[in-house]
Amino acid sequence: MTDQTATDRTANVPAANGVTGPYATLRVSVADGVARVVIDNPPLNLYDAGVLVDLDRFVDAVGGDDDVRVIVFDSADPDFFLAHGDMTTVDDPDAFARLPVATGGGGEMNPMMRLHERVRALPQVTVGVLRGLARGGGAELLSALDMRFAALEHAGLSQVECGMGIIPGAGGTAYLPRLVGRARALEIVLGWQLVDAATAERVGWVNRAVPGAELDHVVDALAARIAALPPGVARTAVAAVDAAADDLAHGLREANAGFGALFAEPAAAELTRAALAAGAHTREGERRLEAVVAGLRRDGA
């Protein structure tokens, strides 16, 4: 891969016109606060320069869009989410380092790392859908997302790099310990074997492994619930959780500030009163409180 490769892949694609593109290797749609990004880079969904450039352009477009509250990353290829990074960079590693991707991220990180950090910092909630395999950089992109859901029968992830004489170079060594713990991260990285969906769920690499026929329903239902939350709730919750992951005391302070700010909003009082009217604080209502809350009116959601 050379600098020209990214240019060639996008030369005939107009500049992105908002969140939906157009893009050379992505299909993006937006509905009801949820953006769905389908990676479509045949024949293998290789994580090459074209995908990097398109994802970077998408992040530019979506980051400031308050109408998008959830982003679901999916694949057009049922066998590969993103197979892995482009191995032809071995012939010209300097060209990879010079790719004009996430250029504000600093010289201490390579373009793929910088892009994953941009994705991780997005204000929207990010969810990955894994139907098939994701290795190397593909697995690292998934690890940078807020949540991941996998097809039980066919999905698998691996960081195969150590078996090829290198280490994960797109964030895996930083993201995995936060997801699965130090010892399991070392097992995944140094053992470099494929981790099936059931094991990935058990160790925390994915949120849930569900039958493939149920995968879209599970993800779509969750995305819809998050997108329907009152403005600011999801962003505040993510900030509080992230703060606690770094430092418990900081997390508690962040949660207290966020709770207080949201509690002062009219939406909180309106929803609380509606919950009481719908049966909260009664024995029957408390037995089915989630259903009571799900039925509340959410004006402006």
Protein Blocks (a to p, Z undefined) as FASTA:
>chain_A
ZZklmmmmmmmgccdehjnopafkbccddeehiacddddddfklpacfklmmmmmmmmmm
mmmmmkbmbdcdddfblkbmbfbacfklmmmmmlmmmpcghklnojkbcfklmmmmmmmm
pmbdcddddfbbcehjlmmmmmmpmbdcddfklgccddfklmnopacfehpmmmmmmmno
jklmmmmmmnopacdfklmmmnopambdcdfklmmmmmmmmmmmmmmpcehklmmmmmmm
mmmmmomklmmmmmmmmmmmmmmpmklmmmmmmmmmnogaiaklmmmmmmmmmmpccehZ
Z
